[in-house]
Amino acid sequence: METVTPTTLHTSQTTKLKRDSVKTVILASMIGTAVEFYDFYAYGTAAAAYFPKVFFPTMTPAIAVLLSLLTFGVSFVARPLGSFVFGHFGDKIGRKKTLLVSLVLMGFSTVLIGFLPGYATLGFSAVLLLCLCRFVQGIGLGGEWSGAVLVATENAPKRKRAPYGSFPELGAPLGFFLCNGLFFVLESFLTPAQMLSFGWRIPFLASFVMVAIGLWVREKMQETPLFRLAQEKQQVTKSPLKDVFRTSWRQILKGTFIVSVTYTLFYTLSTWSLTYATTTLGFSNRAYLLLLMTAIVVFAAMILASSYLADFWGRKKMLMTISAALVVFSFAFPYLLSGQHNTGGALTFLVIGFFLMGFIYGPVGALLPELFSTKVRYSGSALAYNLAAIIGAAFAPTIATWLADTWGVKYVGLYLGVMAVFSFVALALTKETKNIDYTK
């Protein structure tokens, strides 16, 4: 049963609006992003390790990997469409109803991937069905993150938006750990032939359990207090997308480039490095997954630490510092990924990378919604976040793989460094947001 704390928000007319309990806010905001990132990790791992043989068996290994990673980008291309749809309804009818629909759409398409036949059965039609499922998944994902952070931050007490905004961010390492942990267990007990035949399908099918839990938790929560306050004041807009482009297009651009580097960094650390480690550095898929799961603990810890520091130090100063540190890391990490089966170098690369990832990702849950007013907050944050997904992640594994194969791994570092510079410039042009009036 849902419990509600006596903590309240007060309107100028002394109307009292109750918040959900901290427990409900944590579960409702975290579960969706956990499902989101679980789904993406499942696809990223399968695209790197299994889909080249399942869906592109007639190609050379190198081309098969590139084509497989290109299907990875289909969902990112679809995400802005999802942000248009879910952002519109999230700002018009509320956060809760919109989040329920996005979770169903996202979960259904993920489970369906687990049932798809391979190229040997349907030929090229199998690839088309895979891309279709991925596209639908992207539409559902287009409204997930922004809605989840609004559930958290619009329930947050004053001066605690960044810690509350970290709740959905923690879904990223949780989903990563659950998914890669499942792949690790499967690869420990199944032979490579069994994994290729049916084992890779199990993580996709298992996401049904997480989706069911997410729907149950979100059905129990109430609408966010700030959206109810906007409804009572009749400040809900009928045309959120029109209003957000008219009043906040600069914030959309800034938010897009601030967040882009987090995507590039994450998929460089996870999807690309998994591909590179297993095809070039001599690691088995299982061995490298173990290194990833070790480093992901650092990711989770730094999300929590950075969210508290962001409330104390400020979002802008902190994120600019980490962006500068990422430039240094981008030039240094190629030296860690050298030699055959260099476990120490690979683990150092992952730990430092996820340390920086946690620090740059944690405050984003507060910063991005703070760029927009309540009436267009869902639309604005969704558009910025999902446009960042296209720029920073849609083709990041493919680009990084091509750069490493053609020019060497140093150019992958250069690619990451350029994205960090874009983020630094966008932050420099953005005002500090930690003390804004979030009720407006």
N, C-alpha and C positions, 0 to 999 in steps of 0.2 A: 504494500500500500504506500502511496505517496504521502510524505509528511511535509508540512509547510512551516517554516520558522516564523516567528512574530516580526522579523525584520521587515521594514516597510519602506516604500518610497512615498514622498508627499508631493502632491500637486499644489499649485497656488490656491486651489479651491478646497484644500484639506482632505481630498480624496486619498484613501490609503490603498496602495496596491501591494499585495504580498509577493515576495519572491519565493521561488522554489528553494528547497533545502540545498545545502552545499552538496550532499550526497547525490541528489537527483540531478543537479547541474553537471557534476563531474561525469556521472554515468551517461546522461543523455547527450552531452557534447563529445565525450571521448569515444563512445561506441561507434558512432558513424564514421569518424576519421580512422578509427582502428580498422573497420571494415574496408574503407576506401584504400588505405595503404596496404592492408592484407591483400586485397584484390590486385593492386598494382605490383606488389612484390611477387605474387604468384605468377602474374603474366610476365614480369620482367625476368624472373628466374627461368620460367618455361621457355620464353623467347630466346634466352641466351643458351640454354642447355638442351632443350628437347624439340622445340618447334622447327629448327632447321631440318631435322630428319623426318619429323612427322608431316610437315606441310610443304617442305621444299626439298624432297629427296633427290630430285633429278639435277639439282644445281651442284656446283663445286662447293666444298665446305665454306670457303670465305664468302662467296656470294649468297649462300643459303643463310649465313648468320646476318649479313647485311639486310637481306629481304625480311628475315624474321624480326629484326629490330625495327624495320620500317613499319611493320604492322603494330608495333608497340606505340608508334607515334599517332596512329589513327584516333585513339581515344582523346589525346590532347587536342587534336584539331576540332573534335566535337564538343569539347568542354565550353568554349565561349557560347555556343548555341544553347547549351544547358544553362549557362549563367544568364542569358537573356530570358529564358522561360522561367526558371526558378527564382531569379532575382525579381522579375516582374511580380510574380505571385507572392513571394516572400515579403515584399514591401506593400503589397495590396491587401492580402488576406491574412498574413501572419507567418511567423517563423515555423511554428509547430506543424501545421498541415503540410507545408511545403517540404519540410525535412522528412516527413513520413513517406511522401511520394518519391522523393529522390532516393531514399534508402531502398525502397522496393525495386525501382528501376535499375539501380546499380547492382543490387544483389541478384536479381533475376538474370541479367545478362552474364554475370560472372559464373553462376551455376550452369548456365546453358553452354558455356565454353567447355565445361567438363564433359559434356555429352557429344561434342562435335566429332564426326568421323574425320580421318586424315586424308591426305592426298591419295593414298593407295586405294581408298574407297570411292571418293567423289572427284578426284582430280582437282582442277583449278577451282571448282565450285566450293571445295572445302576451305580454300583460302578466302574466297569471297564471304562465306558464312562467318569465318573467323573475324574478318574486318567489320562485318555488320554487327556482330556481338560487341566488338570493341568500340564501335561508334556509339551504340546505344548505352554502353557502360559509361562512355565519356559524357553523354548528355546528363545521365543521372549524377555523375560526379561534379558536373558544372555548378550545382547548387549546394553541394554537401558541406564543403569546408566553411564557406562564408556563413551558412546558416548555423553551423555548429559553434563557431566563435561568437556569433551574436547571442545564442542561447547562454553562453558562458559570460560574456562581457556585459550584456544587458541585464544580467542578474547580479553583477558584481557590486559589492559595497564600494563606497568612495575610496579612491587611492589604492584599490586592489585589482584594477582591471588587468594588469599584466599577468599577475599570478593566475587569475581566473581564465584569462586568455590562453594560458599554457595548458589548460585541461584538454582541449581538443588536439593541441599539438602533441601531447603525450600519446595520442592514438597512433602516431606515426611509428615510434619505436615499438609500441605494443603490437601493432599489426605486422611489422617487420619480423619481430621475434617469433610470433606465433606461426607465421607463414614459413619462414626459413627453418624454424625448429621442426615443423612438420616435414618439410623436404629433407632435412637432415635425418630424421627418424626413418622415413621411407627409404632413403638411399642406404641406410644402415642394414635394412632387412630385406630389401628387394634387389635383384640383380639388375645390371644396366639394361638388359633386354626387357625385363618386367617394367622398369620405370618408363622405358620408351613405349611399351605396349599399353599400359594402363595406369602406372604409378603416378605420372604427371597429372592425371585427371583428378586425383583424390583431393588435393588442396582446393581446387575450384569447387568441387561438390561440397566440401566441408564448410565453405563460407556460408552455406544456408543456415547453419547453427548460429553464427554470429549475427546474421541479418534478423533472424527470429528474435534473438535477445534484444537487438537494437530497437526493433519495432515495439516490443513489449515495454521497454524503458521509456521510449519517446511518447507512447500513448499515455503514460502516466503523468507526464509533465504538463504544466500549464503554459499558456502563451507568455512570452517574456514581458516583464513589467513595463519596460520602456515602450514597447509596441502598443500595449494596452493603454498606456498614458497618451500616446499619440492618437489612438482611436478616440479616447474620451475628449481630447482637445480638437478633434476633427482635423488633424494634421496629416492624415494618411493620404498620399497622393493617388490619383486615379491612373496616372501615366508615369510610373517610376522610371522607365527607360528614357522617355523624353526628358524628364526633369534631370536625371543624372548626367546626361550628355550636355544639357543646357547649362547646368550649374557647376558640374564637377569633372569636366573632361581632363583638366590639368591634374587633378588628384588621381584619376584613372591611369594616366601616363606615368606619373611618378610612382604610384603603387606597383604598376607592372614591372618597372625596371628595378625597384627595390627588391621585389620578391624573386625575380628571374634567376638570380645567382643561387638562391637556395635550391631551386630545382636542378640547375646545372651541376652544382656540387653533389647533391644527393644521388643523382643517377650516374654521375661519374664514379662515386664511391661504391655504389651498389651494382647496378646493371652492367655498366661498361667494365668495371674492374673485375667482375666475375667472369665476363667473357674473355678479357685479356689474360687473367690469371690461369684459366683453364685451357686456353689455346696457345699461349706463348710462354708462360712462366712455369708450366709443368705441374700446377696444382690439380688435384681432383676436385670435382664439383663439391663433394662432401667436405673435404678438408678446408676449402675456402669459405664455405658456408659457416663452418665453426668459427673461423676468424671474424667473419661478419657479425655473428651473434655475440661474440665477445666485445667487439667495438660498439655495438648498438646500446650496450648498457651505459657507456660513456655519453652517448647521444641523449638518452633519457635524463641522465643526471644533469647535463648541461642545459637542457630545456628548462628544468626547474630553477637552476641557479640563475640563468640569464633573465628569467621573467621577474624574479625578485630584484635583481640588479637594475633592470630597466625601470622599475618604479622608483628606485632610489637615485639612479644616475641619469636617467632619461633615455628614451628610445633612440633618438637620433645619434647622440654622441657614442653610445655603445655600438650601434650597428655600423657606423662609419669606421670605428676602430677595428671591428671584425672584418669588414670588407677590405681594409688595408692589409690585415693579417692574411687574408685569403690570397692576395696578390703575391705575398712572400711564399706562401704554401704552394702556389701554382708553379713557381719556378723551382721549388725544392723537391716536390714529391716524385718527379720522374726518376730521380737518383735512387729512390727507395724501391722502385719497381724494376730492378735489374737483376740479372743472374737467374739461375734455375732454382725454383722452389726456395726462394729467399723468404722464409717464414718471418724472420725478424723485421725485414724491410717492409713486407706486406702488412704486417700487424701494426707497425709504426705508422704507415701511410693511413690505415683505416682509423686508428685511434685518434691521431691528430686531426684527420679530416672530419670525423664525427664529433670531436670536441668543438671544432669551429662551426660545424653544422648546427649543433645544439644551441650555441650562442647566437647565431644569426637567425635561427628559425623560431626560437622561443618567444621573443618580443613581437614577432610579426602578427601573432594572434590578437594583440592589442592595437598595434600601430595601424594596420590596414583598415579596420573598421573606424578608427578614430579620424581618418581622413574625410569621412562622410557624415552628413546629418542623418538623423534617425529615419526620415521618410524615404531616403534613397540608400541607406546603409547596406542593405542586402544586395541590391543591384550593383552598387559601386564596388564593394569589396569583392563580389563574385566576379565581376568583369576583370578587375585588376589581377586577381589571383589566377584566373584561368587564361587570360592573355599571357601572363607570366609563364604559365605552363607550356604554351606554344613556343615562346621565345627561348625559355630556359631548358625545357625538358623533352618536347615532342620528338626532336631528332637528335638530342644530345648523345645517346648511346651510339647512334649510327654515325654521327659526325666524329665522335671520339674514336670509334673503331676505324673509320676511314683515315683519320689523321695519323693514328698509330701505325696502321699498315703502310701508308704512303710516305709519311715524313718522319715518323718516329714518335715515341711517347712524349717527348718534350713539347711537341705541338699540342698535345692534349692539355698540358699544363698552361700553354699560352692561351688556349681557348677558354679555360676556366678563369685565367687572369683578366682577360678582356671583359668577361661577364661581371667580375668583381669590380672593375673600374666603372662600368655602367651603373652598378648599384651605388657605388660611392658618390658619383655625380648626382644621381637622383636624390639620395639622402641629403646631400649638400644643399639642394634646392627646396627641401621640405622643412617646414617649421616643426619644432618640438611639439608633440601632441599630448604629453602625459597629464597636463593640467587643464585640458579643454573641458567645457561643459558638455558631457555626453548625453544629456537629456534633450538637447536641441536637435 
